[in-house]
């Protein structure tokens, strides 16, 4: 009888330990996932703000360089693609659109270089300054998002956490990477 009681006690303690581990692991995964979601939300806010400012840049440039229609059409296409991907929380789609826009920014800077009046236009300079500020913030937030997503991705692959992650239905989070041209802050004109 005493052996049975000790055996049941040991089984009960092991079971309670397993339950405690399972729920603490579940909660840790929830916390890691929420950190990544919050980090993406911070990027989302900045990108929406930047996408809303891009037509202002386009208007300022088009006043001086109206013959650059093809560039503006590409720019509008990239902006629409980015906004759609952002609305769907499609990190890979936003990354692709950001890559397209990163490749276009040097071309817009080249247009500005060709028109001294544009370089002196206060609305162009204001928009450009705001875009530089937002771009710096996006770069910081991208780093935070990628770190949070990497922490989550590592956690859901580690044994024994992977068992809880598969029960919870955790999926790897995509990283926010911009391909193409090295991202540099636009050159400000005095």
Secondary structure, 3 states (H helix, E strand, C coil): CHHHHHHHHHHHHHHHHHHHHHHHHHHHHHHHHHHHHHHHHHHHHHHHHHHHHHHHHHHHHHHHCCCCHHHHHHHHHHHHHHHHHHHCCCHHHHHHHHHHHHHHHHHHHHHHHHCHHHHHCHHHHHHHHHHHHHHHHHHHHHHHHHHHHHHHHHHHHCCCHHHHHHHHCCCCCCCCCCCCCCCCCCCCCC
